[in-house]
Amino acid sequence: MINSPSGSLQSCRLDLAREKTQFQIISKIRESLDLDAILQTTIQEIRQLLAVDRVGVVRLDSAKGWDEGEFIAETVLPRFDSALAMQVRDHCFGKQYAEAYQNGRIQAIEDIYAAGLSDCHIEILSQFQVRANLLVPLLQGKNLWGLLCIHQCSGPRQWAADDIEFVAKIAVHLGVAIQHAELLNQTQKQALELNQALQSLQSVHVQLAHAEKMASLGQLAAGVAHEINNPVNFIQGNLAHVDHYVKELITLVTHYRVHCPSDIPAMQTAAEDLDLDLDFLLEDLPKILTSMRVGTIRISDIVKGLRNFSRLDETGLKAVDLHEGIDNTLRMLKNRLQAMGGRSAIQVRKTYGHLPKVECYPGQINQVFMSLLTNAIDVFDEMRADASLTPNAAPPTLSISTQAFTDAVLIMIEDNGPGMTDAVKAKLYDPFFTTKPVGRGTGLGLAISYQIITQHQGMLQCVSELGQGTEFSIKLPIKHPKSSKAEANLIIGDDVGHPGRNPILASSS
């Protein structure tokens, strides 16, 4: 039988259309690794070329024995229902058909009602309005990944051998795209894991360096305190004897003045040579001794503050008075609170409640107090140096208040500085983030403070608005949960993330 010229011409046109479509699909696969875009372009081209009612891709779930799947891509004529995101459940597919499709089986059904299909199979197809069906497997390597589904919904259809061959070739190319996309996903996942591991290592390195620095500073503070303490104790211990001796000498001199003549030439000459005002000396010497006694007490308090701040003798969990830690920190910062460089003195207002002793690591908590108070002082210094920051009419003020609850304590440190923007608050606890000039800040103080409070099962939160100042709230449990994490050294990691934005009092009893 000889084909008519018109039939041959039509056949050639179909072959050219198939080749053009195949070339377009292959080009799309080569130029992109976006599997969703590749699938959508492919099924659109297939539906237009074959003039069918629906083309879709079903992703099968191998974990459930291929008995369940979902339409993840689809193109369908408007008059038919969409199957996108619909679940396909066929409890016979995994046992009876999955292996055959994995080996390359293609199913072409001209009419589902005349193909001898089981009732349950017809029921599944009819819910998608399918009348004629062409199923081609999509393989990822040698494993069944899904099905390329071509549906004729308007009536029966005889599938041409060339069309089936064309769809089978397209399915092979889609399998390559699926494998490439999976390799890309694995590569991206590994890159993300490596990046997270690198960040974790960098954070640990920074924390170890910071911990070593803090330990060195603590040892230095403790060493200075010890060296100062020895001579001060000597002076303070002997002042009592000196005071006693001076009082006895003053008593003796007073008796001499009463009972001995004052006109002895040698005595008058000696007094003139020494330019001695005996009355003034007898009055001022006790005052000098009193001032020396006050000075040594002051030095002793400073030494005590240094030792308490470093807490090198208290490396474990201790029940401590937090007020003492705050006061010691303020004592350490006393010179920075004074007026300097055109800035007036920073006023400190303390409103202490009755706090029980809190179980914590004292050195770490003191470090948090130091970081928060130092940052507040830095803000006041920046207001003086930066003309763009509107100075507050009120004098610079730090307000520190404490409050006790049933099982927790609350410490609030507030300044009346310029406040912060939302963008700054969002990065407040990020390591290395700082608003300070280069060389003035490392961006680690608040990040480490947050880690310390989190390690203590507490909360550190910030409330700030531009022009309204900044308030940091620290909530600490009175009884520290004795977990293995609590005994570990402080490490910056990904397990804490950023603090929540709920008010800190919301969880207080």
C-alpha positions in Angstrom: 0.0 0.0 0.0 1.4 3.4 -1.0 0.9 6.3 1.3 -0.7 9.4 -0.2 1.5 12.5 -0.6 -0.7 14.4 2.0 -0.3 11.6 4.5 3.5 11.5 4.1 3.7 15.3 4.4 1.6 15.2 7.6 3.8 12.5 9.0 6.9 14.5 8.2 5.5 17.5 9.9 4.7 15.4 13.1 8.3 14.0 13.1 9.7 17.5 12.8 7.5 18.7 15.6 8.6 15.9 17.8 12.2 16.5 17.1 11.8 20.3 17.7 10.0 19.6 21.0 12.6 17.1 22.1 15.4 19.5 21.2 13.7 22.3 23.3 13.2 20.0 26.2 16.9 18.8 26.1 18.0 22.4 25.8 15.9 23.4 28.9 17.4 20.5 30.8 21.0 21.5 29.9 20.6 25.2 30.7 18.8 24.7 34.1 19.0 22.5 37.1 15.6 23.7 38.4 13.6 20.5 38.3 10.2 22.2 38.8 10.8 24.5 35.8 12.0 21.6 33.7 9.0 19.4 34.5 6.5 22.3 33.9 8.1 23.2 30.5 8.2 19.5 29.5 4.6 18.6 30.2 3.4 21.8 28.6 5.3 20.9 25.4 4.0 17.3 25.5 0.4 18.4 25.9 0.5 20.8 23.0 2.3 18.4 20.7 0.0 15.4 21.4 -3.1 17.6 21.8 -4.2 15.7 25.0 -6.3 16.9 27.9 -3.9 16.5 30.7 -0.2 15.8 31.3 1.1 15.4 34.8 4.0 14.0 36.9 3.3 11.8 39.9 6.1 11.5 42.5 5.9 8.0 44.0 6.8 7.4 47.7 9.3 4.5 47.8 9.1 4.5 51.6 5.5 3.3 51.3 6.2 0.7 48.8 5.2 2.9 45.8 1.5 2.5 46.8 1.2 6.3 47.3 2.1 9.2 45.2 1.3 12.9 44.5 0.8 15.0 41.4 3.7 17.5 41.7 3.4 19.1 38.2 0.5 19.4 35.8 -0.9 21.1 32.7 -4.6 20.5 32.0 -7.3 22.0 29.8 -9.6 24.4 31.7 -12.7 22.3 31.4 -11.2 19.4 33.3 -10.4 19.3 37.1 -6.9 19.8 38.2 -5.1 16.9 39.9 -2.2 19.0 41.2 -1.2 18.1 44.8 -3.8 15.3 44.8 -2.8 12.1 46.5 -2.8 8.9 44.5 -3.3 5.7 46.5 -3.2 2.3 44.8 -2.6 -0.6 47.2 -2.0 -2.9 44.3 0.6 -0.8 42.5 3.6 -1.6 44.6 3.2 -5.4 44.6 1.9 -5.9 41.0 3.3 -3.1 38.9 6.2 -1.2 40.5 8.9 -3.7 39.5 7.6 -3.8 35.9 7.7 0.0 35.6 11.2 0.1 37.1 12.2 -2.3 34.3 10.8 0.1 31.7 7.2 -0.9 31.3 5.0 1.6 29.4 1.2 1.3 29.8 -1.0 2.6 27.0 -4.8 2.2 27.5 -7.2 3.3 24.8 -10.3 3.1 27.0 -10.2 2.3 30.7 -13.6 0.8 30.5 -12.7 -1.7 27.7 -9.2 -2.7 28.9 -10.2 -5.3 31.5 -8.9 -3.3 34.4 -9.9 -4.1 38.0 -12.7 -2.1 39.5 -10.4 -0.4 42.0 -8.0 0.6 39.2 -10.9 2.1 37.2 -12.1 3.9 40.3 -8.7 5.5 40.8 -8.5 6.7 37.2 -12.1 7.9 37.0 -11.6 10.3 39.9 -9.2 12.1 37.7 -11.7 12.0 34.8 -9.4 9.7 32.8 -10.7 7.9 29.8 -7.5 7.0 27.9 -4.2 6.7 29.7 -0.5 6.6 28.8 1.9 6.0 31.7 5.7 6.2 31.3 8.1 5.5 34.1 10.5 8.2 35.4 13.7 6.6 36.7 16.4 8.1 38.9 19.3 6.0 37.9 17.9 2.5 38.2 15.2 3.3 40.7 11.6 4.1 40.1 11.1 7.8 40.9 7.7 8.6 39.5 5.3 8.4 36.5 4.8 10.7 33.5 1.0 10.6 33.1 -0.8 11.5 29.8 -4.5 11.6 30.1 -7.3 11.9 27.5 -10.4 12.9 29.5 -12.8 13.7 26.7 -13.1 10.2 25.3 -11.1 7.1 24.2 -7.9 7.5 22.2 -5.7 5.2 20.3 -2.0 6.0 21.1 0.2 6.1 18.1 3.5 4.1 18.3 5.5 7.2 17.3 3.9 9.2 20.1 4.7 6.5 22.6 8.3 6.3 21.5 8.5 10.1 21.7 7.2 10.2 25.2 9.6 7.3 26.2 12.6 9.3 25.0 11.4 12.4 26.8 11.1 10.3 30.0 14.7 9.2 29.7 15.9 12.9 29.5 13.7 13.7 32.5 15.3 10.9 34.4 18.7 12.5 33.7 17.3 15.9 34.9 16.0 14.3 38.1 19.3 12.7 38.8 21.2 15.9 38.2 18.7 17.8 40.5 19.2 15.2 43.2 23.0 15.5 42.9 22.6 19.3 43.1 20.4 19.0 46.2 23.0 16.7 47.9 25.8 19.1 47.0 23.9 22.1 48.4 23.1 20.1 51.5 26.7 19.1 52.0 27.8 22.7 51.4 25.3 24.0 53.9 26.5 21.4 56.5 30.1 22.3 55.8 29.3 26.0 56.2 27.5 25.4 59.5 30.5 23.3 60.7 32.9 26.1 59.7 30.8 28.7 61.5 30.6 26.4 64.5 34.4 26.0 64.5 34.9 29.7 64.1 32.5 30.4 67.0 34.3 27.9 69.2 37.7 29.4 68.2 36.5 32.9 69.1 35.0 31.7 72.4 38.1 29.8 73.4 40.2 32.9 72.6 37.8 35.1 74.5 37.7 32.7 77.4 41.5 32.6 77.5 41.5 36.4 77.4 39.0 36.6 80.3 40.9 34.0 82.3 44.1 36.0 81.8 42.4 39.2 82.9 40.9 37.4 85.9 44.2 36.1 86.9 45.8 39.5 86.4 43.1 41.1 88.5 43.4 38.5 91.2 47.2 38.8 91.2 47.1 42.6 91.4 44.6 42.3 94.2 46.8 39.9 96.1 49.9 42.1 95.7 48.1 45.2 96.8 46.5 43.3 99.7 49.8 42.4 101.4 51.1 46.0 102.0 47.7 47.3 102.7 47.1 44.7 105.4 50.5 45.7 106.8 49.6 49.4 106.9 46.1 48.7 108.1 47.4 46.4 110.9 50.0 49.0 112.1 47.7 52.0 112.0 46.1 51.0 115.2 49.5 50.9 116.9 50.5 54.2 115.4 47.2 55.8 116.5 47.9 54.5 120.0 51.5 55.8 120.0 50.5 59.2 118.7 47.8 59.6 121.3 50.3 58.8 124.1 52.8 61.3 122.6 50.2 64.0 122.4 49.2 63.4 126.0 52.9 63.6 127.0 53.5 66.8 125.1 50.4 68.3 126.6 51.7 67.5 130.1 55.1 69.0 129.3 53.5 72.2 128.2 51.6 72.4 131.4 54.3 71.6 133.9 57.5 72.8 132.1 58.5 76.4 131.6 58.0 77.6 128.0 60.8 80.2 128.1 63.7 77.7 127.9 66.0 79.3 125.2 67.0 76.0 123.6 63.4 74.9 123.2 62.3 78.2 121.7 65.3 78.1 119.2 64.4 74.5 118.2 60.8 75.4 117.6 61.7 78.4 115.5 64.3 76.4 113.5 61.6 73.7 112.8 58.9 76.3 112.0 56.7 74.2 114.2 53.1 75.2 115.0 52.6 72.8 117.9 49.0 73.6 118.3 48.2 72.9 114.7 50.2 69.7 114.8 48.4 68.4 117.9 45.1 69.1 116.2 45.9 67.8 112.7 47.9 64.6 113.4 44.8 62.6 114.6 42.9 63.8 111.5 45.7 62.5 109.3 45.6 59.1 111.0 41.8 59.0 110.6 42.2 59.8 106.8 44.8 57.1 106.5 42.5 54.6 108.1 39.7 55.5 105.8 42.0 55.3 102.8 43.2 51.8 103.7 39.6 50.7 104.1 38.9 52.0 100.7 41.8 50.2 99.2 40.7 47.0 100.9 37.2 47.4 99.4 38.8 47.8 95.9 40.9 44.7 96.5 37.8 42.8 97.6 35.9 44.1 94.5 38.7 42.8 92.2 38.7 39.4 93.9 35.0 39.1 93.8 34.8 40.2 90.1 37.4 37.8 89.0 36.0 35.0 91.2 38.9 32.7 90.4 38.4 30.9 93.7 34.7 30.1 92.7 34.9 28.2 89.5 31.9 26.0 90.3 28.2 26.6 90.9 27.7 29.0 93.8 24.8 30.6 95.6 25.7 34.3 95.5 24.3 37.8 96.2 23.8 39.4 92.8 23.7 42.8 94.3 27.2 42.4 95.4 28.2 41.4 91.9 26.5 44.5 90.4 28.1 46.8 93.1 31.5 45.3 92.4 31.1 45.9 88.7 30.1 49.5 89.3 33.1 50.0 91.5 35.3 48.7 88.7 33.7 51.2 86.3 33.8 54.1 88.7 36.4 56.1 86.8 34.3 55.8 83.6 31.1 57.0 85.4 32.8 60.3 86.3 32.6 63.4 84.1 35.1 63.3 81.3 35.7 64.9 77.9 32.8 67.3 78.0 30.4 64.6 79.2 28.8 65.1 82.6 29.0 62.4 85.2 26.7 59.4 84.7 24.2 59.1 87.4 23.5 55.6 88.7 20.1 54.9 90.3 19.7 51.7 92.1 16.3 50.2 93.1 17.2 46.9 94.7 14.5 44.5 95.7 15.0 41.7 98.3 16.8 39.0 96.3 17.6 35.6 97.6 21.0 34.1 96.8 21.0 32.8 93.3 22.8 29.6 92.2 25.1 30.6 89.3 28.6 30.8 88.0 29.5 34.1 89.6 32.4 35.0 87.3 30.2 34.6 84.2 27.3 36.6 85.6 29.7 39.4 86.6 31.0 39.3 83.0 27.4 39.9 81.8 27.0 42.8 84.2 30.3 44.3 82.9 29.3 43.9 79.3 25.9 45.6 79.7 27.1 48.4 81.8 30.1 49.1 79.6 27.9 49.2 76.5 25.6 51.7 78.2 28.6 53.9 79.1 30.0 53.6 75.6 26.6 54.9 74.2 26.9 58.0 76.4 30.5 58.6 75.2 29.3 58.2 71.5 26.5 60.7 72.1 29.2 63.2 73.1 31.5 62.4 70.1 28.8 62.0 67.4 27.0 65.1 66.4 24.3 63.1 64.6 23.0 61.7 67.9 20.7 64.1 69.6 21.8 64.6 73.2 19.2 64.0 75.8 18.2 67.0 77.8 18.4 64.9 81.0 21.9 64.0 82.4 23.1 60.6 81.4 21.6 58.1 83.8 21.9 54.3 84.4 18.9 52.8 86.3 19.4 49.4 87.8 16.5 47.6 89.4 16.0 44.0 90.8 13.0 42.0 91.6 12.4 38.5 93.0 9.7 36.0 92.0 8.8 32.6 93.2 11.5 30.7 91.3 13.4 33.4 89.5 15.0 36.9 89.8 14.8 39.8 87.4 17.6 42.3 86.9 16.9 45.4 84.6 19.6 47.7 83.4 18.3 50.8 81.6 19.9 53.8 80.1 18.4 57.1 78.8 20.5 57.1 75.6 19.4 57.4 72.0 17.9 53.9 71.7 18.3 51.5 68.8 16.6 50.8 65.4 14.8 47.6 64.7 17.6 46.6 62.3 20.2 46.9 65.1 18.0 45.0 67.5 17.6 42.1 65.0 21.4 41.6 65.0 22.0 42.5 68.6 23.2 39.0 69.7 25.0 38.0 66.4 28.7 37.3 66.9 31.0 40.0 65.5 28.1 42.5 65.0 28.9 45.9 66.5 27.9 49.5 65.9 31.1 50.8 67.5 33.9 52.3 65.5 36.7 50.0 64.2 39.0 49.0 67.1 36.5 49.9 69.8 34.4 46.8 69.8 34.6 43.1 68.8 30.9 42.4 68.6 31.2 39.5 71.0 30.1 41.1 74.3 26.4 40.7 73.9 26.7 37.4 72.0 28.6 35.9 74.8 26.3 37.4 77.4 23.4 35.9 75.8 25.1 32.5 75.7 26.0 32.8 79.4 22.4 33.6 80.4 21.1 30.8 78.2 23.5 28.4 79.8 22.0 29.3 83.1 18.6 28.5 81.7 17.7 32.2 81.9 16.6 34.9 79.5 18.3 38.0 78.2 16.0 40.4 76.4 16.2 44.0 75.0 13.6 46.7 74.7 14.6 49.8 72.9 13.2 52.5 70.7 14.8 55.4 69.0 14.8 58.4 71.4 13.5 56.3 74.3 16.7 54.6 75.6 17.4 51.0 76.0 16.5 48.4 78.7 18.1 45.0 79.1 16.3 42.4 81.2 18.0 39.4 82.7 15.9 36.7 84.2 17.7 33.9 86.1 16.3 30.9 88.0 17.1 30.9 91.7 17.9 27.2 91.6 20.2 26.3 88.8 19.1 23.2 86.9 21.9 20.7 87.5 22.3 19.3 84.0 25.4 18.2 82.2 25.2 21.3 80.0 25.5 23.5 83.1 28.8 22.0 84.0 30.2 22.4 80.5 32.3 25.4 79.4 30.5 28.1 77.5 30.4 27.5 73.8 28.7 29.6 71.1 26.6 27.2 69.0 23.5 27.0 66.9 21.3 25.5 69.6 20.1 28.8 71.0 19.6 30.9 68.0 18.1 34.4 68.7 16.1 35.2 71.8 12.4 35.3 71.7 10.6 38.6 71.5 8.0 37.9 74.2 8.1 40.2 77.3 10.4 38.7 79.9 7.7 39.0 82.6 5.2 36.9 80.8 6.9 33.7 82.0 7.5 34.9 85.5 5.3 33.6 88.3 
